[in-house]
Amino acid sequence: MDRKLLQRFFYQMKLIRLFEEKSAEFYAYGKIGGFLHLYIGEEAVAVGACAALRDDDHLLTHYRDHGWALARGTDPGPVMAELLGKATGVSKGKGGSMHLCDPERHFWGGYAIVGGHLPIATGIAFAMRYQGNDRAVVAVFGDGATNIGEFHEALNMAALWKLPVIFLCENNLYGMGTAVTRASAVTDMVQKACAYGMAGEQCDGMNVFAVYEATQKALQRARTGEGPTLLEAKTYRYRGHSMADPELYRQRQEVEKIREQHDPIEILRERILEEKALTPEELERLEREAEEAVAAAARFAEESPPPPPEALFADVYAQPIPGLGLEEGSRDAWQR
């Protein structure tokens, strides 16, 4: 196994786990407002998929997006600052937890409307094909999004035009507080690919190698004109749908069993040590580096200023429209 890739896998997965635990702490202290959806337990999906992407590929996600931003390479400091609503955040403190964005890395953010970003991903993929390049698009969503109209519209158009897009479904077995067995006629989402004649694959979302290899295969298909793929990663979230979730729909023993038997970080650690790809000391060093990165991100976020009041009027329109009172220094005019 490639040492640099293994180091990336382990460091990023540990970074995401620690970042999310710190985010939960900040939320408990009231430093993060609104909703907070944690990615604990699903780290292998984001890390494996992002490792397969090229720097110029596009990525869109749902609102459980912190892990994806970190796996894509976004600095943890601005990500944490965004969660705290600070001006130094990746979305200038205006988006918060569910609306992270990093244009430099072609990461077009978390979307709060379930499945609402899937037609956008199809549109970006159409643009890539129209421009004649071999860039691909990955659109990430949960199992609950497969039962809404935008999912079917996006897949149909992508298949019709053989667009270079991977629809990556993170099937964590629950849509908010509803088990997938109660919400979907089929519980293996990959089966829904056949309705549109597109490739469908399923992988173990708790195994970073399985996700990495499956994403590579789907990307190769996209780049060579073979069209889209519906890729289903079977995974599991350890925490509730959000921090406000009392988790009355599942037993604590279920969560503990998955943690003990299928934790993605421990699966990776065991394989690395079994094959002697990295030493225990090297893994400890990577863990310390992740701890230091999260601590630095927390300090940066807490010390950053909030957005000034006038920031409310910035970025509302791409350019000021004459006559609407949006010109420079027109805040008073707008209020009038």
SULLIN-V777364 format. One record per pair of residues at least 4 apart in sequence whose ideal C-beta (glycine too) atoms are under 6 Angstrom apart, sorted by sequence separation. I is the first residue (numbers start at 0). J is the second residue. D is the distance in whole Angstrom. If there is no record, write none. Layout:
i:j:d
I:J:D
I:J:D
//
This chain:
i:j:d
6:10:6
7:11:6
10:14:6
14:18:6
31:35:6
42:46:6
43:47:6
45:49:6
52:56:4
60:64:5
64:68:6
88:92:5
90:94:3
94:98:3
140:144:4
148:152:6
149:153:6
177:181:5
179:183:5
240:244:4
249:253:5
257:261:5
258:262:5
277:281:4
298:302:6
306:310:4
325:329:6
329:333:6
0:5:5
25:30:4
26:31:4
68:73:4
73:78:6
80:85:4
101:106:4
110:115:5
127:132:6
145:150:5
157:162:4
173:178:6
177:182:5
185:190:5
192:197:5
220:225:4
239:244:3
271:276:5
277:282:6
320:325:6
324:329:5
25:31:5
86:92:5
110:116:4
144:150:5
180:186:6
203:209:4
271:277:5
319:325:4
60:67:5
80:87:4
81:88:3
85:92:5
127:134:5
157:164:5
172:179:5
179:186:5
192:199:3
202:209:4
239:246:5
319:326:5
80:88:4
81:89:5
84:92:5
90:98:6
100:108:4
174:182:6
202:210:6
220:228:6
324:332:4
26:35:5
81:90:5
99:108:6
324:333:5
68:78:5
77:87:6
89:99:5
90:100:5
98:108:6
99:109:5
189:199:4
77:88:6
78:89:6
89:100:6
98:109:6
202:213:4
217:228:4
77:89:5
89:101:6
97:109:5
124:136:4
189:201:4
58:71:6
123:136:5
200:213:6
217:230:5
82:96:5
97:111:5
120:136:5
213:230:6
237:254:6
19:37:5
120:138:3
170:188:6
312:330:6
19:38:6
19:39:5
168:188:5
45:66:4
49:70:4
117:138:6
45:67:5
49:71:5
210:232:6
235:257:5
42:66:6
46:70:5
38:63:6
45:70:4
16:42:6
36:62:6
114:140:6
15:42:5
36:63:4
38:65:6
38:66:4
73:101:5
135:163:5
136:164:4
137:165:5
138:166:5
139:167:5
141:169:6
142:170:4
204:232:3
204:233:5
12:42:4
114:144:4
137:167:6
197:227:5
198:228:5
199:229:5
200:230:5
201:231:5
202:232:5
204:234:3
68:99:5
113:144:5
118:149:6
143:174:3
72:104:6
117:149:5
121:153:4
142:174:6
71:104:5
114:147:5
117:150:6
12:46:5
128:162:6
11:46:5
62:97:4
64:99:5
71:106:5
114:149:4
118:153:5
121:156:5
114:150:5
117:153:4
121:157:5
127:163:6
125:162:6
142:179:5
158:195:4
192:229:4
8:46:6
124:162:4
158:196:6
124:163:5
158:197:4
124:164:4
155:195:5
154:195:5
189:231:4
145:188:5
188:231:5
120:164:6
64:109:3
142:188:6
145:191:6
62:109:5
57:105:5
58:106:5
59:107:5
60:109:5
62:111:5
15:66:4
31:82:5
165:217:5
30:83:6
15:69:5
14:69:6
205:261:5
18:75:6
59:116:5
163:221:4
205:263:5
11:70:5
22:82:6
206:266:6
207:267:6
35:96:5
59:120:5
170:231:6
33:95:5
164:227:5
165:228:5
166:229:5
167:230:5
168:231:5
169:232:6
170:233:5
171:234:5
171:235:5
161:226:4
162:227:6
165:230:6
169:234:6
171:236:5
175:240:5
57:123:5
157:227:4
176:248:4
56:134:6
55:134:5
56:135:5
57:136:4
58:137:5
59:138:5
60:139:4
61:140:5
61:141:6
135:218:5
135:221:4
135:222:6
133:222:4
44:169:6
44:204:5
47:207:4
51:211:6
46:207:6
50:211:5
43:205:6
48:210:6
47:210:3
51:214:4
43:207:4
47:211:4
51:215:5
44:210:5
48:214:5
43:210:6
51:218:6
44:232:5
44:234:5
41:234:5
40:235:5
41:236:6
40:236:5
40:237:4
39:237:5
8:207:5
39:238:5
37:238:4
36:241:5
35:241:6
34:241:5
35:242:4
92:306:4
85:300:6
26:242:5
87:303:4
75:292:5
79:296:4
83:300:5
85:303:4
86:304:5
43:263:4
76:296:5
80:300:4
86:306:4
42:263:5
75:296:4
79:300:4
76:299:4
80:303:5
12:264:5
9:267:6
8:267:6
5:271:6
5:276:5
5:277:6
17:289:6
21:293:5
13:286:6
10:285:5
14:289:4
18:293:5
0:276:5
9:285:5
13:289:4
17:293:5
21:297:6
14:292:6
10:289:6
//
